[in-house]
Amino acid sequence: MNKEITTDDFSQYLFWDVDLNGFDLNTYQNFFIQRVLEYGKMKDWELIKNLYGMEAIKNASLNAISLDAVTLSFIATIFNIDKTEFRCYKHKQLFPNLWNS
């Protein structure tokens, strides 16, 4: 018997800036996937795999405007996709940070 996955199952620090009253995991799927990818633990990663599936995670990460370098490397490796295919990589190339170059 599988219980329904809710926000209570995830690490609560993921929601430091989110009002969980009325938070729908399906409506805000891309936001939630990105939040777990960047800040979640492995337990959270397993939960989003079960909740959304790998294809939804792949699509959300490919279309995310920003992902940190570690998350981008992790996702690119998991899906065997070149980093240059990700929207966040292209976006970062358009707006280089001159202080960290």
Backbone bond lengths (Angstrom), bond angles and torsions (degrees), N, CA, C in turn:
res aa  C-N    CA-C-N  psi(-1)  N-CA   C-N-CA  omega(-1)  CA-C   N-CA-C  phi
1 M - - - 1.446 - - 1.531 109.00 -
2 N 1.339 117.07 112.58 1.463 121.87 179.26 1.520 109.73 -89.70
3 K 1.322 115.30 130.51 1.463 117.73 176.17 1.519 108.36 -88.85
4 E 1.298 115.08 154.21 1.458 120.77 -179.92 1.526 109.91 -68.59
5 I 1.327 116.20 136.25 1.467 121.42 179.56 1.524 108.80 -80.49
6 T 1.323 116.02 129.42 1.463 121.95 179.39 1.523 109.41 -126.32
7 T 1.317 116.48 175.81 1.463 121.08 177.78 1.526 111.56 -63.34
8 D 1.317 118.06 -23.63 1.466 121.70 178.65 1.524 112.67 -65.95
9 D 1.341 117.15 -22.18 1.458 121.44 -178.63 1.534 112.38 -78.04
10 F 1.319 116.85 -20.22 1.461 122.02 -175.91 1.526 110.78 -90.98
11 S 1.334 116.00 162.82 1.467 121.34 175.42 1.521 108.29 -59.07
12 Q 1.326 116.36 126.78 1.469 120.48 -173.28 1.521 113.74 -70.03
13 Y 1.326 119.08 -21.61 1.463 119.97 178.49 1.528 112.29 -67.75
14 L 1.322 117.06 -14.54 1.464 120.76 176.89 1.527 111.54 -64.47
15 F 1.321 116.46 -22.40 1.466 121.57 -173.27 1.516 112.59 -108.41
16 W 1.304 118.38 29.43 1.462 121.48 -176.83 1.524 112.39 -59.07
17 D 1.330 118.72 -26.70 1.463 121.36 -177.10 1.527 112.87 -117.80
18 V 1.325 117.53 15.27 1.464 121.93 -174.39 1.517 110.03 -118.16
19 D 1.328 115.69 133.12 1.462 120.89 172.45 1.528 107.46 -82.66
20 L 1.309 116.64 112.79 1.460 120.66 -175.21 1.520 113.80 -75.64
21 N 1.330 118.11 -9.02 1.462 120.77 174.41 1.517 108.34 -71.60
22 G 1.293 115.93 113.24 1.460 120.63 -179.44 1.516 114.31 84.97
23 F 1.328 118.43 5.90 1.464 121.37 178.18 1.520 108.59 -74.96
24 D 1.310 116.28 118.37 1.461 121.89 -177.99 1.525 109.18 -107.14
25 L 1.316 117.45 122.43 1.458 122.00 -177.53 1.525 112.73 -64.93
26 N 1.319 117.77 -24.79 1.464 120.33 178.96 1.521 112.18 -84.70
27 T 1.320 117.12 -38.94 1.457 121.01 -179.81 1.526 111.19 -65.36
28 Y 1.332 116.47 -41.27 1.463 122.18 -176.88 1.525 111.33 -106.37
29 Q 1.304 116.31 39.28 1.461 122.54 -174.51 1.527 112.65 -58.09
30 N 1.319 118.76 -49.98 1.463 121.14 -177.15 1.517 111.93 -64.24
31 F 1.331 116.75 -42.41 1.457 121.09 176.77 1.525 110.34 -59.77
32 F 1.308 115.67 -46.05 1.458 120.66 -175.96 1.526 111.07 -66.59
33 I 1.318 117.53 -42.59 1.465 120.96 178.66 1.523 110.11 -61.32
34 Q 1.322 116.87 -45.48 1.459 120.07 -179.76 1.526 111.05 -63.07
35 R 1.310 117.02 -41.11 1.475 121.16 -179.91 1.525 110.39 -62.20
36 V 1.331 117.00 -43.83 1.469 120.46 179.96 1.529 110.56 -68.40
37 L 1.324 117.71 -40.51 1.457 120.03 179.65 1.525 111.65 -60.98
38 E 1.307 117.22 -41.16 1.458 120.15 -175.78 1.529 113.59 -83.83
39 Y 1.326 118.11 -34.77 1.465 120.04 -171.36 1.524 114.69 -122.36
40 G 1.320 117.10 -8.37 1.462 119.77 -174.22 1.517 114.07 -80.51
41 K 1.310 114.30 167.43 1.461 122.72 175.82 1.532 108.11 -94.97
42 M 1.313 116.75 174.56 1.468 120.28 179.55 1.535 111.36 -60.98
43 K 1.321 117.07 -33.31 1.468 121.09 176.76 1.542 109.69 -60.38
44 D 1.335 116.21 -40.77 1.464 120.98 179.18 1.527 110.78 -68.15
45 W 1.334 115.92 -37.91 1.470 120.88 176.93 1.530 110.17 -60.27
46 E 1.313 117.59 -45.71 1.466 121.23 178.48 1.533 111.13 -61.81
47 L 1.323 116.49 -38.67 1.466 120.22 179.88 1.524 111.77 -66.20
48 I 1.345 117.85 -42.25 1.478 117.12 179.59 1.521 111.35 -70.71
49 K 1.332 117.50 -29.92 1.469 119.24 174.82 1.522 110.09 -62.56
50 N 1.337 116.78 -42.49 1.461 120.38 179.43 1.526 112.13 -71.86
51 L 1.322 116.30 -34.57 1.461 120.62 -176.09 1.527 112.37 -76.89
52 Y 1.317 117.54 -46.95 1.471 121.41 -172.75 1.525 114.11 -108.08
53 G 1.317 118.33 -30.17 1.456 121.53 -176.17 1.525 110.53 92.19
54 M 1.308 115.59 158.90 1.458 121.56 -175.14 1.529 112.83 -66.65
55 E 1.309 117.72 -34.63 1.471 120.08 -178.51 1.527 111.25 -65.46
56 A 1.315 117.76 -41.30 1.470 121.10 178.13 1.526 110.74 -66.61
57 I 1.326 117.10 -38.60 1.462 120.76 177.76 1.528 109.60 -65.00
58 K 1.300 116.13 -42.33 1.468 120.95 178.48 1.523 110.91 -60.28
59 N 1.326 117.34 -48.29 1.468 121.46 -179.08 1.525 111.67 -64.17
60 A 1.323 117.15 -42.12 1.462 120.78 179.66 1.523 110.78 -64.51
61 S 1.317 117.76 -41.41 1.460 120.27 -178.75 1.526 111.41 -72.87
62 L 1.316 118.32 -34.97 1.462 120.66 177.14 1.527 111.66 -64.88
63 N 1.313 117.40 -31.51 1.464 121.81 -176.30 1.525 114.43 -99.88
64 A 1.317 118.53 -0.17 1.465 121.47 -179.94 1.527 110.16 -68.03
65 I 1.317 116.69 136.67 1.466 120.98 179.83 1.519 111.00 -73.08
66 S 1.326 116.92 -32.82 1.465 118.54 179.49 1.522 110.43 -140.11
67 L 1.312 114.85 134.78 1.458 124.25 170.05 1.517 105.93 -142.10
68 D 1.321 117.00 140.13 1.457 118.15 178.34 1.528 109.57 -69.23
69 A 1.324 116.65 164.41 1.462 122.32 -173.38 1.530 112.64 -60.90
70 V 1.326 117.57 -39.10 1.464 120.97 -179.60 1.526 110.51 -66.79
71 T 1.327 116.42 -45.13 1.468 120.58 179.24 1.520 110.54 -63.47
72 L 1.319 117.04 -42.53 1.465 120.90 178.74 1.521 110.88 -59.98
73 S 1.317 117.59 -44.10 1.468 121.40 178.66 1.527 111.30 -63.68
74 F 1.328 116.37 -42.26 1.464 121.30 179.29 1.526 111.10 -61.48
75 I 1.324 116.22 -49.61 1.467 120.83 -177.48 1.526 111.35 -67.55
76 A 1.328 116.47 -40.71 1.471 120.08 178.65 1.529 110.71 -61.38
77 T 1.328 116.34 -37.58 1.464 120.94 178.73 1.527 111.17 -71.59
78 I 1.327 117.02 -45.01 1.467 121.03 -179.40 1.529 111.19 -57.87
79 F 1.341 116.23 -44.35 1.462 119.99 -175.73 1.528 113.36 -96.23
80 N 1.345 116.96 0.43 1.454 121.99 179.91 1.535 111.43 54.34
81 I 1.333 115.08 49.83 1.457 122.68 179.85 1.520 107.70 -121.50
82 D 1.318 116.69 137.77 1.455 120.63 177.54 1.531 110.32 -64.66
83 K 1.326 116.85 141.25 1.462 121.36 -177.39 1.525 112.50 -58.16
84 T 1.305 117.10 -28.78 1.464 120.62 -177.31 1.522 112.65 -68.39
85 E 1.320 117.87 -13.09 1.464 121.72 179.23 1.526 112.79 -81.59
86 F 1.318 117.33 -14.30 1.460 121.65 -176.91 1.529 111.00 -83.67
87 R 1.305 115.70 137.99 1.465 121.78 179.52 1.529 111.42 -58.78
88 C 1.312 117.09 -39.34 1.466 120.30 -178.98 1.520 111.28 -64.32
89 Y 1.319 118.16 -33.82 1.467 121.26 177.76 1.523 110.24 -67.72
90 K 1.330 115.90 -45.18 1.472 120.25 179.01 1.520 110.59 -64.05
91 H 1.317 116.71 -40.35 1.459 121.80 -179.81 1.531 110.22 -64.03
92 K 1.315 116.38 -41.51 1.462 120.73 179.65 1.529 111.01 -64.50
93 Q 1.324 117.87 -35.16 1.456 121.45 179.18 1.528 111.60 -69.29
94 L 1.325 116.89 -29.46 1.460 120.87 178.67 1.520 112.22 -72.89
95 F 1.328 116.19 -30.51 1.468 121.81 -176.43 1.525 109.95 -126.06
96 P 1.345 117.48 73.91 1.466 119.27 -178.17 1.531 111.54 -67.21
97 N 1.306 114.50 145.72 1.460 121.22 177.00 1.522 107.45 -90.89
98 L 1.310 117.10 106.07 1.457 121.31 -173.89 1.520 112.80 -68.08
99 W 1.322 118.19 -23.65 1.456 120.95 -178.76 1.513 112.70 -73.51
100 N 1.327 118.55 -25.08 1.450 121.48 -177.14 1.524 112.19 -109.12
101 S 1.308 118.22 18.55 1.467 119.09 -176.71 1.503 112.90 -88.56
